[in-house]
Amino acid sequence: MKRIKVYIVCLAVAAMGFTACNDEAMDLYPETRITVPAFFKTTDDLKTYVNGLYNDGTLLSAGVWADAVSDNLTVVTAYPEQAWSIIHGTLSPETAGGWAGWGSLRSVNLLLNNLHDVTGTESEIRNYIGIARYMRAWFYFNKVAVYSDVPWYNKPLETDDPDVYKASDPRALVVDSIMADLEYAVANISADMGNKTRVHKYCALALLSRFSLYEGTYRKYHPELNLASTAERFLQRAVSAGEEMMNSGQFEITGGGTILDLGNGIRGSQGFRDLFCALDLSGNREIIQWVHYQYPNRVFHSGIGFWGLSRSLQESFLTADGSPFSSVAGYDRKTFVDVFVDRDPRMAESISYPGMTDLNNNITYSRPDRGGYDQSKSATRPPMISGEYGATQLYRYAEVLLNYAEAKAELGSLTQADIDKSINPLRDRVDMPHFDAAKEVDNDLRAQYPGITDNTLLAVRRERRVELACEGFRERDLYRWGAGKLFLSPQSLQGMYVELGLYDVTGDGINDYAILEKEEDRNQYSEEEQEPIKGWYYLAGGELNFTKVTETSGYIIGDKSARDFKEPQYYYQPIPSVQLILNPNLKQPYGW
């Protein structure tokens, strides 16, 4: 996947984890190659410098690959992450990577510590300070999410600075510093959104909403932090940030009620699809910030490998009448085509459905050797253009509404009026019945979160999962809820349900592939039956691994490796051992 270009600033500090740099690299400034104290004279200078920081993926990123390590996927063959290695027991401090990116932080702190000679209006100067502090908050949000305790730096370090070798600061201190940066950013960044490709006030407010919910729930569900008593203030701030966004009048849920007939009893949503298959999102009132990408945030792409979406995700989508899928007779024995019939339209707009076509009008379908389902959300189709260029949102209003609803539910204060202005607009867009927790919560959902007895909170978590599927939220959602054990659930390991025989997976009445016990079983089919088959798969050949239901049917297991999830250790990643050798004051996170 091609991402935003990153300018790498080589920071020669052993404790920071950079190699192949000399001791003089600490004095290098970012790509401008301009001596910063002499450069920051006007607000135009600040603008030029900040524009350079937009190219740094460590400071600004969609984060869409985070779904790779979650129960939304059953298998991944491209872009493996360290967390994927953790649950398979192959990651250790000796093999860990990460801990990088501190040069990007230094670039931000260079600006923030060299403003004494800048001339211009106070509001202009504060705007650029706010953008820089927003970027620093984003940087540290990602560090806290991985390591918890990390060193907080609010100045550009030099090689002889003793703080190069400082210990990590407590999570509480770092988080309070992040919150201070975000509050400043919200109060001082310009509200002018332009074409929504640059940071503006509402980006900061959206990140404040996201981070406040993250930290509040993380503290609530992680006793190892001993911070549960402080969780409520973060949840309250997630609520008030959501209210500020809603009261601004700048955003709305778009594309309401435009339902697509995709054939074979399958429904889609044009309004929902338009968020993920666009060339330009500047005029979409749901979008808070977006960026152009090649290969947008799609989990599956044949040129770089594939990821398979799980049975667990598929079964999370409600039926068309708002009931859990488990209420459908024989739901756990439905094969590929049948599972899409009479479901929430967001399912077909997230998971590749029978007969789906791509940009070049080629039919795509989920193949059994991939274990799970392919992804349709952000798939390359019109109006995207050849080369797979499209628009990817960094923040959309739906997330803020879901943050608001979840924070209210966690606080036990979610009312019908709150639901009507947060969740129900999402339902209206896809022509789904309004939110009804009593109807929507089934035993399968309760089993996912055994410590949660509040049906409203359970239903809110389901809604968040299906609305934001494959957008990069699920891994951190599981981590902040203390729900890592879901990596081990049978449904997260399983993909499609199949039976031995021939399959039509496009809905055109012509069989597309065959699943047989062994190769010689092909002889039972005539030449005419065999001719259209695109793929032959045999259990005896090891191409497929069934979770057996009967001798002739079952769920395909996408990830055949043994999994484990040790709590709380696996909620954190280890600092590479070399960093602890270079800086003995650093300590490993919990359990490492």
C-alpha positions as CSV (number, residue, x, y, z in Angstrom):
1,M,0.0,0.0,0.0
2,K,1.4,3.3,-1.0
3,R,1.1,5.9,1.8
4,I,1.9,9.5,2.4
5,K,5.6,10.1,1.7
6,V,7.7,10.3,4.9
7,Y,10.7,12.6,5.2
8,I,13.1,10.8,7.6
9,V,15.1,12.9,9.9
10,C,18.1,11.0,11.2
11,L,18.4,11.6,14.9
12,A,21.7,10.2,16.3
13,V,20.7,9.4,19.8
14,A,21.3,5.8,20.7
15,A,18.5,5.8,23.2
16,M,16.1,6.9,20.4
17,G,16.8,3.8,18.4
18,F,18.3,5.3,15.2
19,T,21.2,3.5,13.6
20,A,23.7,4.4,10.8
21,C,23.8,8.0,11.9
22,N,26.8,9.9,13.3
23,D,26.8,12.0,16.4
24,E,26.5,15.2,14.4
25,A,23.0,14.2,13.1
26,M,21.3,15.5,16.2
27,D,22.0,19.0,14.9
28,L,20.3,18.4,11.6
29,Y,17.0,20.2,11.0
30,P,14.1,18.9,8.9
31,E,14.0,18.7,5.2
32,T,14.0,22.5,4.8
33,R,17.8,22.5,5.6
34,I,17.3,26.0,7.0
35,T,18.8,27.1,10.3
36,V,15.6,27.3,12.3
37,P,16.3,30.1,14.8
38,A,17.3,32.3,11.8
39,F,14.3,31.2,9.8
40,F,11.3,31.7,12.0
41,K,10.7,35.4,11.5
42,T,7.2,35.6,10.1
43,T,4.0,33.6,10.1
44,D,4.8,32.8,6.5
45,D,7.9,31.1,7.7
46,L,5.8,29.0,10.2
47,K,3.4,28.1,7.4
48,T,6.3,26.9,5.1
49,Y,7.7,24.8,7.9
50,V,4.4,23.3,9.0
51,N,3.6,22.4,5.4
52,G,6.7,20.3,5.4
53,L,5.5,18.4,8.4
54,Y,2.4,17.3,6.5
55,N,4.6,14.9,4.6
56,D,5.6,13.0,7.7
57,G,3.4,9.9,8.2
58,T,4.5,9.7,11.8
59,L,2.7,12.9,12.6
60,L,-0.3,12.5,10.3
61,S,-1.7,9.1,9.2
62,A,-5.0,7.4,8.6
63,G,-3.9,4.4,10.6
64,V,-6.0,2.1,8.5
65,W,-3.8,-1.0,8.8
66,A,-4.8,-1.4,12.5
67,D,-7.6,-3.7,11.5
68,A,-5.0,-6.2,10.5
69,V,-4.6,-7.4,14.0
70,S,-8.1,-7.9,15.2
71,D,-11.0,-10.3,15.2
72,N,-12.2,-8.6,12.0
73,L,-9.6,-10.7,10.1
74,T,-8.9,-14.4,10.1
75,V,-5.7,-14.3,8.1
76,V,-3.1,-11.8,6.8
77,T,-0.4,-12.4,4.2
78,A,0.8,-8.8,3.7
79,Y,2.0,-6.0,5.9
80,P,2.3,-8.0,9.1
81,E,2.4,-6.0,12.3
82,Q,4.2,-6.6,15.5
83,A,0.9,-7.2,17.3
84,W,0.2,-10.1,14.9
85,S,3.5,-11.6,16.0
86,I,2.6,-11.1,19.7
87,I,-0.5,-13.3,19.5
88,H,1.5,-16.0,17.8
89,G,4.2,-15.9,20.4
90,T,7.0,-15.0,18.0
91,L,7.7,-11.4,19.2
92,S,10.2,-10.7,22.0
93,P,12.3,-7.7,23.1
94,E,15.2,-9.3,21.1
95,T,13.2,-9.5,17.9
96,A,11.0,-6.4,18.3
97,G,11.2,-3.4,16.0
98,G,9.5,-0.1,16.6
99,W,10.4,2.7,19.0
100,A,11.3,4.8,16.0
101,G,10.0,8.2,14.8
102,W,11.5,10.4,17.4
103,G,13.1,12.6,14.8
104,S,9.6,13.6,13.7
105,L,8.9,14.7,17.3
106,R,12.1,16.7,17.2
107,S,10.9,18.5,14.1
108,V,7.7,19.6,15.9
109,N,9.6,20.7,19.0
110,L,12.0,22.7,16.9
111,L,9.2,24.9,15.9
112,L,7.6,25.2,19.3
113,N,10.9,26.2,20.9
114,N,11.9,28.8,18.3
115,L,9.1,31.3,18.2
116,H,10.6,34.2,20.2
117,D,11.4,36.3,17.1
118,V,8.3,35.6,15.0
119,T,6.2,38.6,14.0
120,G,2.5,38.5,12.9
121,T,-0.9,38.6,14.5
122,E,-1.4,36.6,17.7
123,S,-4.1,34.5,16.1
124,E,-1.9,33.5,13.2
125,I,1.0,32.5,15.4
126,R,-1.3,30.6,17.7
127,N,-2.8,28.8,14.7
128,Y,0.6,27.3,13.7
129,I,1.5,26.6,17.3
130,G,-1.8,24.7,17.6
131,I,-1.1,22.7,14.5
132,A,2.3,21.7,15.8
133,R,0.9,20.7,19.2
134,Y,-1.8,18.7,17.4
135,M,0.9,16.8,15.6
136,R,2.8,16.2,18.8
137,A,-0.4,14.9,20.4
138,W,-1.0,12.5,17.5
139,F,2.7,11.3,17.8
140,Y,2.3,10.6,21.5
141,F,-1.1,9.0,21.2
142,N,0.4,6.3,19.1
143,K,3.4,5.9,21.5
144,V,1.1,5.5,24.6
145,A,-1.1,3.1,22.7
146,V,1.9,0.8,22.1
147,Y,4.1,1.2,25.2
148,S,2.0,3.1,27.8
149,D,4.9,4.8,29.7
150,V,7.2,6.7,27.4
151,P,9.6,9.7,27.7
152,W,7.8,13.0,27.3
153,Y,9.9,15.5,25.4
154,N,8.7,19.1,24.8
155,K,12.1,20.4,23.5
156,P,14.5,19.4,20.6
157,L,17.2,17.3,22.2
158,E,20.9,17.9,21.6
159,T,23.5,15.1,21.8
160,D,24.8,16.4,25.2
161,D,21.4,16.8,26.8
162,P,21.0,14.4,29.8
163,D,17.4,13.9,28.9
164,V,18.5,11.8,26.0
165,Y,18.8,9.0,28.6
166,K,15.9,9.8,30.7
167,A,13.5,7.2,32.0
168,S,10.0,6.9,30.6
169,D,7.5,9.2,32.2
170,P,4.3,7.8,33.8
171,R,1.4,7.3,31.5
172,A,-0.7,9.8,33.5
173,L,1.8,12.6,32.9
174,V,2.2,11.8,29.2
175,V,-1.6,11.6,28.7
176,D,-2.2,14.9,30.6
177,S,0.4,16.5,28.3
178,I,-1.4,15.1,25.2
179,M,-4.7,16.5,26.5
180,A,-3.1,19.9,27.1
181,D,-1.8,19.9,23.5
182,L,-5.2,19.0,22.1
183,E,-7.1,21.5,24.2
184,Y,-4.7,24.2,23.0
185,A,-5.1,23.0,19.4
186,V,-8.9,23.1,19.6
187,A,-8.9,26.6,21.1
188,N,-6.4,28.1,18.7
189,I,-6.3,26.4,15.3
190,S,-8.3,28.2,12.6
191,A,-11.8,26.9,12.0
192,D,-11.4,27.5,8.3
193,M,-11.6,24.0,6.7
194,G,-10.6,25.0,3.2
195,N,-10.8,21.8,1.1
196,K,-10.4,19.7,4.2
197,T,-6.9,18.4,3.4
198,R,-5.1,20.5,6.0
199,V,-5.4,20.5,9.8
200,H,-8.2,22.8,11.1
201,K,-10.0,23.2,14.4
202,Y,-12.4,20.3,13.8
203,C,-9.5,17.9,13.2
204,A,-8.2,18.7,16.6
205,L,-11.7,18.3,18.1
206,A,-12.1,15.0,16.4
207,L,-8.8,13.7,17.7
208,L,-9.7,15.0,21.2
209,S,-13.0,13.0,20.9
210,R,-11.1,9.9,19.8
211,F,-8.3,10.1,22.4
212,S,-10.6,11.0,25.3
213,L,-12.8,7.9,24.6
214,Y,-9.7,5.8,24.2
215,E,-8.1,6.8,27.4
216,G,-11.2,6.8,29.5
217,T,-12.2,3.3,28.5
218,Y,-8.6,2.1,28.7
219,R,-8.3,3.3,32.3
220,K,-11.7,1.8,33.1
221,Y,-10.9,-1.7,31.8
222,H,-7.2,-2.0,32.6
223,P,-6.7,-2.5,36.4
224,E,-2.9,-2.9,35.9
225,L,-2.8,0.9,35.4
226,N,-4.5,1.6,38.7
227,L,-6.1,4.6,37.0
228,A,-9.8,3.6,36.9
229,S,-10.8,6.3,39.4
230,T,-9.7,8.9,36.8
231,A,-11.5,7.4,33.8
232,E,-14.7,9.4,34.1
233,R,-13.2,12.8,33.3
234,F,-11.9,11.5,29.9
235,L,-15.3,10.0,29.1
236,Q,-16.9,13.3,30.0
237,R,-14.5,15.1,27.6
238,A,-15.4,12.7,24.8
239,V,-19.0,13.6,25.4
240,S,-18.4,17.4,25.4
241,A,-16.1,17.2,22.3
242,G,-18.9,15.4,20.5
243,E,-21.5,18.0,21.6
244,E,-19.2,20.8,20.3
245,M,-18.9,19.0,16.9
246,M,-22.7,18.5,16.7
247,N,-23.5,22.0,17.8
248,S,-21.1,23.5,15.2
249,G,-23.5,22.9,12.4
250,Q,-20.6,22.1,10.1
251,F,-21.2,18.4,9.6
252,E,-23.9,15.9,8.8
253,I,-24.4,12.3,7.8
254,T,-24.7,12.2,4.1
255,G,-26.4,10.0,1.5
256,G,-29.4,9.1,3.5
257,G,-31.7,6.4,2.2
258,T,-30.2,5.7,-1.2
259,I,-30.4,1.9,-1.3
260,L,-28.9,-0.2,-4.1
261,D,-30.4,-3.5,-5.3
262,L,-27.4,-5.7,-5.8
263,G,-29.4,-8.7,-6.9
264,N,-30.1,-12.0,-5.2
265,G,-31.8,-10.3,-2.2
266,I,-28.6,-8.3,-1.4
267,R,-28.8,-4.5,-0.6
268,G,-26.2,-1.9,-0.7
269,S,-26.0,1.8,0.2
270,Q,-24.9,4.4,-2.3
271,G,-24.4,7.1,0.4
272,F,-22.2,4.8,2.4
273,R,-20.2,3.6,-0.6
274,D,-19.5,7.2,-1.7
275,L,-17.4,7.8,1.4
276,F,-14.9,5.1,0.3
277,C,-15.0,5.2,-3.5
278,A,-14.5,8.9,-4.3
279,L,-11.8,11.0,-6.0
280,D,-12.5,14.1,-4.0
281,L,-14.2,14.4,-0.6
282,S,-13.9,18.2,-0.1
283,G,-17.6,18.7,-0.6
284,N,-18.8,15.8,1.5
285,R,-20.3,17.3,4.7
286,E,-19.5,14.1,6.7
287,I,-15.8,14.4,6.0
288,I,-13.7,16.3,8.6
289,Q,-10.3,15.7,6.9
290,W,-9.2,13.6,3.9
291,V,-6.2,12.9,1.7
292,H,-5.4,11.5,-1.7
293,Y,-3.9,8.0,-1.6
294,Q,-2.9,5.4,-4.1
295,Y,-4.4,2.1,-3.1
296,P,-6.8,3.6,-0.5
297,N,-7.5,1.9,2.8
298,R,-8.5,-1.5,1.5
299,V,-7.5,-4.6,3.4
300,F,-7.3,-6.8,0.3
301,H,-5.3,-6.0,-2.8
302,S,-4.2,-8.8,-5.1
303,G,-0.9,-7.1,-6.0
304,I,0.5,-7.1,-2.4
305,G,-1.2,-10.1,-0.8
306,F,-4.4,-10.5,1.0
307,W,-6.2,-10.5,4.2
308,G,-9.3,-12.5,4.9
309,L,-12.3,-11.0,6.8
310,S,-13.7,-13.2,9.5
311,R,-16.9,-15.0,10.3
312,S,-17.0,-12.9,13.5
313,L,-17.2,-9.7,11.5
314,Q,-19.7,-11.1,9.0
315,E,-22.1,-12.2,11.8
316,S,-21.9,-8.8,13.5
317,F,-24.1,-7.2,10.8
318,L,-27.8,-7.3,11.7
319,T,-30.5,-8.6,9.4
320,A,-32.6,-6.1,7.4
321,D,-35.3,-6.0,10.1
322,G,-32.7,-5.1,12.9
323,S,-32.5,-8.6,14.4
324,P,-29.2,-10.4,15.2
325,F,-28.0,-12.7,12.4
326,S,-28.2,-15.5,15.0
327,S,-32.0,-15.2,15.0
328,V,-32.1,-16.6,11.4
329,A,-32.7,-20.3,11.2
330,G,-29.6,-22.2,10.2
331,Y,-27.5,-19.0,10.3
332,D,-24.4,-20.9,11.2
333,R,-24.7,-23.2,8.1
334,K,-25.2,-20.6,5.4
335,T,-22.8,-20.6,2.6
336,F,-21.2,-17.6,0.8
337,V,-24.1,-16.4,-1.3
338,D,-26.8,-16.9,1.4
339,V,-25.2,-14.9,4.2
340,F,-25.6,-11.6,2.3
341,V,-29.4,-12.0,1.8
342,D,-31.5,-9.5,3.8
343,R,-28.7,-8.0,5.8
344,D,-27.7,-4.5,6.9
345,P,-26.6,-2.8,3.6
346,R,-23.3,-1.9,5.2
347,M,-22.3,-5.5,5.1
348,A,-22.3,-5.6,1.3
349,E,-20.4,-2.3,1.3
350,S,-17.8,-3.7,3.6
351,I,-17.5,-7.4,2.5
352,S,-17.2,-8.4,-1.1
353,Y,-20.7,-9.7,-2.1
354,P,-21.7,-12.2,-4.9
355,G,-21.3,-10.6,-8.3
356,M,-19.4,-7.5,-7.1
357,T,-17.3,-5.9,-9.9
358,D,-14.2,-3.7,-9.6
359,L,-13.1,-0.6,-11.5
360,N,-12.4,-2.6,-14.7
361,N,-15.8,-4.4,-14.5
362,N,-14.1,-7.6,-13.4
363,I,-16.2,-9.8,-11.0
364,T,-14.5,-10.3,-7.7
365,Y,-15.3,-12.9,-5.2
366,S,-14.0,-14.4,-2.0
367,R,-11.9,-17.5,-2.7
368,P,-11.8,-20.4,-0.3
369,D,-8.0,-20.6,-0.3
370,R,-8.0,-17.1,1.3
371,G,-9.9,-18.5,4.2
372,G,-12.0,-15.4,4.9
373,Y,-14.0,-12.9,3.0
374,D,-12.6,-10.2,0.7
375,Q,-13.3,-6.6,1.4
376,S,-15.5,-4.3,-0.6
377,K,-15.1,-1.1,1.5
378,S,-12.7,1.1,-0.4
379,A,-12.4,-1.3,-3.2
380,T,-11.4,0.3,-6.5
381,R,-14.6,1.0,-8.5
382,P,-16.0,4.1,-10.2
383,P,-15.5,7.0,-9.9
384,M,-12.0,6.0,-9.0
385,I,-9.5,6.0,-11.9
386,S,-6.9,3.7,-13.3
387,G,-3.9,3.3,-11.0
388,E,-6.3,3.0,-8.1
389,Y,-6.1,6.6,-6.9
390,G,-8.8,7.8,-4.6
391,A,-9.7,9.8,-1.6
392,T,-9.3,8.4,2.0
393,Q,-10.8,10.1,5.0
394,L,-8.7,10.7,8.0
395,Y,-11.7,11.7,10.1
396,R,-15.4,11.4,9.4
397,Y,-18.3,12.7,11.5
398,A,-19.7,9.2,12.0
399,E,-16.8,8.3,14.2
400,V,-17.3,11.4,16.4
401,L,-21.0,10.4,16.8
402,L,-20.1,6.9,17.8
403,N,-17.5,8.2,20.2
404,Y,-20.1,10.4,21.8
405,A,-22.7,7.5,22.1
406,E,-20.2,5.1,23.5
407,A,-18.9,7.6,26.1
408,K,-22.5,8.3,27.2
409,A,-23.2,4.6,27.4
410,E,-20.0,4.0,29.5
411,L,-21.2,6.8,31.8
412,G,-24.7,5.2,32.0
413,S,-26.3,8.4,30.7
414,L,-27.2,7.6,27.1
415,T,-30.7,8.7,26.4
416,Q,-33.1,8.3,23.5
417,A,-32.5,11.9,22.5
418,D,-28.7,11.1,22.4
419,I,-29.4,8.0,20.3
420,D,-31.6,10.0,17.9
421,K,-28.7,12.4,17.1
422,S,-25.9,10.0,17.0
423,I,-26.7,6.4,16.1
424,N,-30.0,6.7,14.3
425,P,-28.7,9.0,11.6
426,L,-26.3,6.2,10.7
427,R,-29.2,3.8,10.5
428,D,-31.3,6.2,8.4
429,R,-28.6,6.4,5.8
430,V,-28.7,2.7,5.1
431,D,-32.4,2.2,5.6
432,M,-32.0,0.2,8.8
433,P,-34.5,0.2,11.8
434,H,-33.6,2.5,14.6
435,F,-31.4,1.4,17.4
436,D,-33.0,-1.0,19.8
437,A,-30.6,-2.5,22.3
438,A,-33.2,-5.0,23.7
439,K,-33.7,-6.5,20.3
440,E,-30.2,-6.4,18.9
441,V,-28.2,-8.1,21.7
442,D,-27.9,-11.8,21.4
443,N,-25.9,-14.5,23.3
444,D,-23.1,-14.3,20.7
445,L,-22.6,-10.6,21.5
446,R,-22.7,-11.2,25.2
447,A,-20.2,-14.0,24.9
448,Q,-17.7,-11.6,23.2
449,Y,-17.8,-9.3,26.3
450,P,-18.6,-11.5,29.3
451,G,-17.9,-8.7,31.8
452,I,-20.5,-6.3,30.3
453,T,-24.1,-6.8,31.3
454,D,-25.5,-3.5,30.0
455,N,-27.4,-4.3,26.7
456,T,-27.1,-0.7,25.5
457,L,-23.4,-0.7,25.8
458,L,-23.1,-4.0,24.0
459,A,-25.3,-2.8,21.2
460,V,-23.3,0.4,20.9
461,R,-20.1,-1.7,20.5
462,R,-21.7,-3.7,17.8
463,E,-22.8,-0.5,15.9
464,R,-19.3,0.9,16.1
465,R,-17.8,-2.3,14.7
466,V,-20.1,-2.5,11.7
467,E,-20.0,1.2,10.8
468,L,-16.2,1.5,11.1
469,A,-15.2,-2.0,9.9
470,C,-11.9,-2.0,8.0
471,E,-11.2,1.6,8.7
472,G,-8.5,0.9,11.3
473,F,-10.3,1.1,14.6
474,R,-10.9,-2.5,15.7
475,E,-7.5,-3.4,17.2
476,R,-7.4,-0.4,19.5
477,D,-11.0,-0.9,20.4
478,L,-10.3,-4.4,21.6
479,Y,-7.3,-3.3,23.4
480,R,-8.9,-0.4,25.3
481,W,-11.9,-2.6,26.2
482,G,-9.5,-5.3,27.6
483,A,-11.1,-7.7,25.1
484,G,-7.9,-9.3,23.6
485,K,-9.2,-12.8,24.3
486,L,-11.4,-12.3,21.2
487,F,-8.3,-13.1,19.1
488,L,-8.8,-16.6,20.4
489,S,-12.5,-17.0,19.7
490,P,-13.5,-19.7,17.1
491,Q,-15.4,-17.1,15.1
492,S,-12.3,-14.8,14.7
493,L,-10.3,-17.8,13.4
494,Q,-13.0,-18.9,11.0
495,G,-13.8,-17.6,7.5
496,M,-16.5,-18.9,5.1
497,Y,-18.7,-21.8,5.8
498,V,-18.5,-24.3,3.0
499,E,-19.8,-27.7,2.0
500,L,-18.2,-30.2,-0.4
501,G,-19.3,-29.6,-4.0
502,L,-19.5,-26.9,-6.7
503,Y,-20.1,-23.3,-5.9
504,D,-21.7,-20.3,-7.6
505,V,-20.3,-17.3,-5.8
506,T,-21.3,-14.6,-8.2
507,G,-25.0,-15.2,-8.2
508,D,-25.2,-15.8,-12.0
509,G,-26.1,-19.4,-11.8
510,I,-22.8,-20.7,-13.1
511,N,-20.5,-22.5,-10.7
512,D,-17.2,-20.8,-10.0
513,Y,-15.2,-23.1,-7.9
514,A,-15.2,-26.6,-6.3
515,I,-14.3,-27.9,-2.9
516,L,-13.6,-31.6,-2.8
517,E,-12.0,-34.1,-0.5
518,K,-9.4,-35.2,-3.0
519,E,-8.4,-34.6,-6.6
520,E,-9.8,-37.8,-8.0
521,D,-13.3,-36.7,-6.8
522,R,-13.3,-34.4,-9.9
523,N,-14.2,-37.5,-11.9
524,Q,-17.8,-37.4,-10.5
525,Y,-18.5,-34.3,-12.6
526,S,-18.9,-34.1,-16.3
527,E,-16.7,-32.2,-18.6
528,E,-19.5,-29.6,-19.1
529,E,-19.7,-29.1,-15.3
530,Q,-16.0,-28.8,-14.9
531,E,-15.4,-26.3,-17.8
532,P,-16.5,-23.1,-16.0
533,I,-14.8,-23.8,-12.7
534,K,-12.1,-21.2,-12.0
535,G,-10.6,-23.0,-9.0
536,W,-10.4,-26.5,-7.6
537,Y,-9.6,-26.9,-3.9
538,Y,-8.9,-30.2,-2.1
539,L,-8.9,-30.9,1.6
540,A,-6.4,-33.7,1.3
541,G,-4.0,-31.3,-0.5
542,G,-3.8,-29.1,2.5
543,E,-5.1,-26.0,0.7
544,L,-8.1,-25.8,3.1
545,N,-8.4,-26.5,6.8
546,F,-11.9,-27.0,8.0
547,T,-13.3,-26.4,11.4
548,K,-15.5,-29.5,11.0
549,V,-19.3,-29.3,11.5
550,T,-19.9,-32.6,9.7
551,E,-17.6,-34.7,7.6
552,T,-18.6,-32.8,4.5
553,S,-19.0,-29.3,5.7
554,G,-17.5,-26.7,8.1
555,Y,-15.8,-23.3,8.4
556,I,-12.5,-22.6,6.8
557,I,-9.7,-21.6,9.2
558,G,-7.7,-18.8,7.7
559,D,-5.0,-18.6,10.4
560,K,-3.7,-22.1,11.1
561,S,-1.1,-21.0,13.6
562,A,-1.5,-21.4,17.3
563,R,-2.7,-18.2,19.1
564,D,-2.4,-17.0,22.6
565,F,-3.2,-13.8,24.4
566,K,-1.6,-13.2,27.8
567,E,-3.2,-10.4,29.8
568,P,-2.1,-7.7,30.4
569,Q,1.2,-8.3,28.7
570,Y,-0.1,-8.6,25.1
571,Y,-1.9,-5.2,25.3
572,Y,1.6,-3.7,25.1
573,Q,4.6,-4.2,22.8
574,P,8.1,-4.6,24.0
575,I,10.8,-2.0,23.6
576,P,13.6,-3.4,21.5
577,S,16.3,-4.8,23.8
578,V,19.0,-2.7,22.1
579,Q,17.2,0.4,23.4
580,L,17.4,-0.8,27.0
581,I,21.1,-1.5,26.5
582,L,21.7,2.0,25.1
583,N,19.5,3.6,27.7
584,P,19.3,1.6,30.9
585,N,16.8,4.0,32.4
586,L,14.1,2.7,30.1
587,K,11.9,-0.1,31.5
588,Q,9.8,-2.7,29.6
589,P,6.0,-2.4,29.6
590,Y,3.8,-4.8,31.6
591,G,5.0,-8.4,31.4
592,W,7.8,-7.9,29.0
